[in-house]
Amino acid sequence: MILLKNVIIVDASSKLHLKKRDILIKNGKINEISTSINAPDARVIEKDQLHVCIGWMDSSVCIGEPGFEERETLKNGLLTAARSGFTTIMMNPNNHPNPQDHSSIAYLKNSTATDAVTVLPVGNFSIGQHGEHLAELYDMQQAGAVSFYDFKKSIDNANLLKVGLQYVKSFKGIIQSYPQNKDLAGKGMVNEDMDTTHLGLKTMPSMAADVQIARDLQIASYTGARLHIPCVSTAEGLQLIKEAKKKNPNITCSTSIHSIALDSSALDDFNTHFKLQPPLRDARHVNAIQKGLKDGTIDTITSDHIPLNIEHKAVEFDQASYGSIGLESAFGVVHPILGLEKTIELLTSSYEVFDLEKPKIKEDQLANLSLFIPNETYTLETKHLTSTSKNCAYLGMKHTGKAYGIINNKKVIWNG
C-alpha cells in the first residue's frame, strides 16, 4: 500500500482540482481519496507542497538501446523518464536496427513490460527510413506501435506520404511527418536570422519548414487520414496548421521544449549543446510558438529527448550531431513560461492526440500519477541529470518546478 499524504491534486476535469487530499493506493489501484486517511501499514509519501496529477506523457523520446547503449540503455533511460515525472513515453525509431516490423515492436514492448514507465514504440514509416517503400505499418500497429515516423527525416516523396496516409486510414493509424523541406534546408545548420548571419555558419530559412507543412497539410486533406506534425517551430508554419485544423480535425501537432524556451541568440558562443533540430529560431518565432500553445493550436509538447555521447558534441560546431536531452528539464523549463495548469494540460494531452485511454484520479482506477513540486527553484547542473549522456541545452538555466517521481504499473519511483 502507498499513502500519498496531503497532496494537492491538479486535474481540471475533476471537482478535486487544486484540493489537498490523501490518496491511498492498493495493488496498483486508487483505493480511497479523502481529506484524511489512516493506514498504518502503508508506505507514506509526504512532502510540503507536493502536487499530483495524471501521469505525464512524452511523445518524442530517444533511447540508444538497442544499438547505441553507450548513449542510453533502456533501463537507465526509463529511470530518467520516471525521475523526470513521466509515466509514459513514445520511443522514437532512433536506434539500430530501427523497428520496422512486428517482431521489432514486440521486442521493445516485451523488454519494457515490467517497468514503471509505459513504453509506446514508434515504428519506421519507410523501410530503413530511406523514404522509398512503406514499412510494415499494419503489422507494427498490431504489435503495439502507436505511430509511424522516419525520425527527423523529411518525407521527400509526396506520393509515398499520400499512399501511406491512405493505407493507415483503414486501421486509424497515425503518421508523423517531420516539417523540413530538404532542398530548401540544404546544408544549413542554424536558422537564418539576424542573430545567426554573423556567425559564419550555414543557415537555413524558416521557409524550409513552412513549405513542407503546406504540402503535408494538402496531402492530409486529400486523404482524410491522421497526420501529426512534430516539432513545429515557425510562426508561418503554425498559422498554416491553425487554418487547416478548422477544416480537418485529423491534423495534430507538437512542439519541442527548446522551441518554447530558447532562441537563436544562444548560439553566440558556438556551444554544440544548442545544435538542435529544428534549429533554434529567433524571438519572433518563439513568441508565436508560445502563443500557439496558449490558444490551443499546438496540441502537445515534448522534451525531444535525444541522448548523445560526448564524441558527438565535444567537437567543432559543424561536426557536432543534432540533439539535446530534455526529460529532466521539461517541467522546470516550461512551467514558468506557461503556468501550472497549462503546462500540466500539455504534458498530458498526448493521450488524446494518439488515441490512448487517459488516466483518471478517481477511486477504483489504476494509479498512473506524476508527483512534483511546482514552485521549487534550482539551477540545472550536471549533478541533476540521471541520463547517461550529458548533452543538455538547459544546463545553467533556472528551473521552476521539480518532478519527484511517479506511480504507475504498480510501481513507485520516488526521489524525495
Summary of the structure (lengths in Angstrom):
residues: 416
radius of gyration: 20.8
end to end distance: 17.5
largest distance: 65.6
contacts: 1507
relative contact order: 0.16
helix: 33%
strand: 24%
